[in-house]
């Protein structure tokens, strides 16, 4: 349901706003897409600490009813929209099989020891085969559920690739930060939320400024600047220590928030400018799909890195202790059970810290891969003006 809402919402924005104001519309939309996942832990933490945990789900019911009423009142189909005469049942089935198998593999991979498991290998084969069949089906169908031909637009293709990598880094960090703060530093859900909140506010403020000035900014420089700030954030987080406190987290998260604000609005605005209006729904659906796949991959890889590297680091630290380095062996021979337990607790803490730092390094590398793709983006000035962009054909 959420996937359908995201892709449809962006298509609606391009119809609702004149070309000169698309940046403002994308900024408003981006505040929900990017700031929501970071405000969520703050609100969720307060609810969990003060009420019962089911309320983190119940709170969505009145908001959903309100949103449905507003859509029914204000949203209208575009004048050029033509309803499909047929339903691409085969395409929908292959899409569900491809994405469902991939998602299941990512969810269960760490638990099943990845490719040591025949079950995981089977899911991978099913996902790859159904993906190939899906592409073949959609390229030959008269009314495909996904029109891959829109990827002939270099602008859209580069935007999709950047969105996928951004999904890996962003949602990987959104996933790991609360666990890092709560499991390693013993913070409550509400304390964790308060630490994350300033970065979300910085992201919202940056999006507002960038959206207001979208037509005067070169998208390539804006996205590059945001990527560099995101890289700086991951680098700063990868250098934390066990003793790090809320202040040590403040500037890295502010840097991440500002970076997201600089990336999201111009990237969303320029990705679809070379598409015909009737093709934008296909473009936004692929854009949202790849960002969601990237987020699933990011969360899965980060979870695997934390789990496995923690075990590896724990074994390595135990080995050094067992060698009697710095007199540890003598200490273990003479220490009380409480003393040994204290040392084991330190080893557990340090090995977890090493694993979390490795996770931040992975997200640094994923973000670094965005930089070469920025050169594929054309600035607003390369198009035939904002009014012409609304009616442009694909590259």
N, C-alpha and C positions, 0 to 999 in steps of 0.2 A: 504493500500500500504506500509506504513512504517513497519507494523508488518511483512509482507512477506520479506521485505528487511533485517530487523534485523536478523531474524532466518536464512535466506539463507546466509547472510554475514558470520556468525560465522562458518557455515558448510564449506564454501569456504575457510576460513582461515586455517582450519585443513587440507585441501587438499593441499593448496598452500605452506605451510611451513613444513619443516621436523620437526619431533617430538622435536628435541633439540631446535628449534627456535619458537615453538608454543607460548611461553611466550611473545616473542617480537611482534609476530603478534597480540596477544590479547591486548598488551599494546597500539599498534597503533589503534586498533579497539576501545578500551576502551576510548581513548582520544576523540573520536567522540561521543560515547554514553554517557559518564559521563560529559565531559567538555562542550559539545555542549549545553545542557540545562542551564548551568550556564553562558556561554559566550553569549547565546541568549539574555538575558535581557539587557546586556551591549550594544550589537550591535542594538537590537531593540529599546532601549531607545534613542540612538543617532539618529536613523532614525526618530523616532516619534517626537523628539524635533527639528530636522532640516529639515525634509521633511514631506510629508503627510503619514498618517498611512498605506494606502494600500501598501506602498513600503516594509513593513515587509513581505508581501506575494510575491510581484513581485521579490524580491531578490532571491527567491528560483528557479525561472525559469532558468536562465543561469547556476546555479549550478547543477540543475537536468539534463539539456541537456549535460553538461560536464560529469557528472557521467554516464549517459546512453552511451555516446560515449566511455568512458573508459571501461565500462563493455563489450560492444560489441567487443572491440579490444583485451582485455586481459583475460577475464574470460572464462574458458572452463569447460565443464562437466567432472566430475571425471571418470576415466577409468572403475571403478566398478559400475557406476551408471546405473541402469536398469529402463527404462521408464515403468510407470504403464500401464497395459493393460486395466484397467477399471478406471472410476472416481467414487469416493465414494460420490455420490450426497447426499445420506441420511445423511452421517456423516457431510458433509459441511453444510447442512441445519440445523441440530441439533446444530452444533457448533455456527452458526450465531444466532440461536434463543437463545441459552444459554447465550452467551457473549453479544449479543445485548440487551436482557432483563435486564441482570445484569448492563450493562453500563447505560441504560436508567433509571433504578432504582436509581443508584448512582448519576446521574446527576440531577434528579428531586426530590430526596428524601427530601431534606431540604425544598424546595419550597412547597411540598405537605404535610409537617408535618409527614414524614416517615410513620410509620405503623398505623397512624390514618387515612390514605387514603386507600380506597379500590383499587385504581389504583396501588399504590405501592405494596400492598399485592399480587395483581394479577401478577405483574411483577416478584416478588420474587418466587411465585409458578411456573410460567412458566420457570424461569431460573433453579430452582432446578430440576423440572421434566425433562426438556430437557437435563440437565447435566447427570442425571442418565441414560437416554436413550442413550445419546452420549457415555458414558463409555461402556454400554452394546453393542452398535453397533460396536464400534471400537475394542473391544476385540473379537468379532465374525467375523468381516469382513476379507476377504482374503488380501485386499490391503487397509488398513485404512488410512484416511487422517491424523490421529494422532495415533501413536502406543504407547499406554499407557504401554505396556509390558516393554519398556525401563526403566520404573521406578523401575524395579526389581534391578537395579544398585543402591546400597546404596549411592555411590558417587554422582550420578546424582540427586537422590531424595533429599539429603541434600543440594546440590547446588541450586536446584529449590526452596526449602523452604527458604533458606537464601536470594535468589534473590527476592522472593516475599516480604519478610519483609523489605529488603533493598529498594525495590520500594516504599513501604508505607512511610518509613522515608525520603528517598531522595526526592521523588517528592512532598511529603507533605511539606517539607521545601522549595523546589524550588517554589512551588505555593504560600506559605504564606509570604516569605521574602519580595518580591517586594510590596505586599499589605501592610505589616507591615511598611515598610520604607516610602511609599508614602502617605498612609492614616493617619498614626499616627505622622509621623515626617515631613510631607509636602515636601518630596524630589521629584525632577523630575525623569522621567524615566532614563535619562542619569546619574544623580547622583546615582541612585540606581544601575545601571549597573556598575559604577566604584567601588562601594563598594563590589559588588559580584565578580568582575573580579579577584582579587588576589587569592581568594580561588580556582577558576578554573585553574589558572596558577600553583598553588601548586599541584593540582590534576594531571595535565599533567606532571609536573616534577617528581612526585612520581611514576606515571605509567611507565615513561621512565626508571627510575632506577630499579624498581621492575621487569619490563619486561626483562631488560638486564640480570638480575641475577635470573630469575625465577627458573632455574634448581638447583640453589644452596640454595634456600630458602625453608623452611618447610611451606607449604601452611596453615597449622593449626595456626602456630604462627603469620604469616603475616595477615591472616584474623582476628584473635583475636585482634592483635594490632590495625588494622584499625577500628574494631568495637568499641574498647575502646576509640579511638580518636573521633569517631563519637558521642559516648555517651557523652564525655567531651564537645563537641561542643553544643549538645542539652541542656546539663545542664547549660552551660554558657549563652546560649540564654534565658533559662527559668528564669534567675536571672537579666535580664535587667530591667531598669526603664524607665519611660517616658523621662527622660533627657538624655538617651543614645545617643551617637553620632557615627560617622563613626569609630573612634578608638576603641570604645567598641565592634563594630561588627567585627573588623579585625581579632583578634586571634580566635574567635569561627569559623569564616568561613575558616581560614587557617587550623584549626584543622579538620574541616569537609572535606576539599579538600584533605589533606594528608591521612585521614582515607579512603576516597573513592579510592584513588590510591592504598592503601595497600590491599583493599578488592577485587576490581574488577578483576585485572589481574590474581592472583592465583586462585580465585574462578572459573573464566571462564576456566582457563587452566585445573584444576583438575576435573571439573564436568563431562567432556566427555572422560576422559582417559580410562575408562573401557568399552567403547562402541566400537563395531565393526565399521569400517569406514562407511559401508552402513547404519548404524543406527544413525549416528551422526546428520543427518538432522532432524530426529524425536526428538532427544534429545535437539538440539538447539531451535527447534520450541516450545517445551514445556517450556523450560527455559525462552524464550522471552515472551511467553504467560503469564506465571505466574508473571513475573516481571511487565508486563503491567497491569495485573489485580491488582497487589499490588499497583501500582502507582495510578490507578483509585480509589481504596479504600482509599488510603492515602489522596488524594486530597479531596474526598467526606467527610471523617471523619473530616479532619482539617477544612474544610469550615463549617461543622455543629457545631464543637466545638467553633469556633470563633463567629458564629452567635448566638448560644444559650447561651453560657456562658457570652457573652457581655450583653445580655438582663437580665440574672440572676444577674450579678454583678451590672448592672445599677439599677435594682429594689432594691437590697440590700443597695447600697449607698444612694439612694433616701430615703429609709426607715430611715436610720440613720440621714440623714439631717432633715427629717420630725419630728423626735423625739425631736428636739431641742438640740441635743448633742453639747456641747461646745458653746452654744449660737447661733447655726445656725438658729433656729426658729425665735429668736428675730431679727437676721440679715435679714431674709426673710421678716419679717413684716415691717421693716424700710427701706430696701434697695430699690434703684431705679430699674427700669426694666433692665437697663444695668448691674447692679450688679447681679441681679438674673440670667441673661443670662450668665454672666461670670462664676458663680458657676455651672450652668448646663453644660457649656462647659467643665469645669474641670471634672465633674462627667462622661460625655461622654468619655473623654480621658482616665480617670483611668479605667473605666469599659472595654473599648476596650483593654487596656494594660493587664488587668487581663486575658481576653479571649485569647490573643496572647500567653501569658506565659503558659496558660493551653494547647494550641496547641503544644508548644515546649515540654511540659512534656509528652504529648501523644506520640510524635515521639521518646522521650527518652525511653519510655516503649516498643515501637515497636522494637527499636534497641536492647534493652536489651534481647528480646526474641531470638535474633540471637545467643547469646553466647552458650546456651546448644547444639545447632545444629552443632557447630564447631567440637565437639568431634566425630561426625559421619564421618568427612572428613579424608581421608587417605592422608598422605604426599606423595611427589614424591618418597621418599625412600621406601614406602610400595609397590610400583608397581615394575614390573620386569624390570625397567629401561626405559628411554624415548623412545628407539627404539621399545621395546616390547609393550609399551603402545599403539602405533599406530595400533597394530594388535591384541590387547587383546579382549577377549570376555567379555560379561557382567558378573557381579558377580553372 
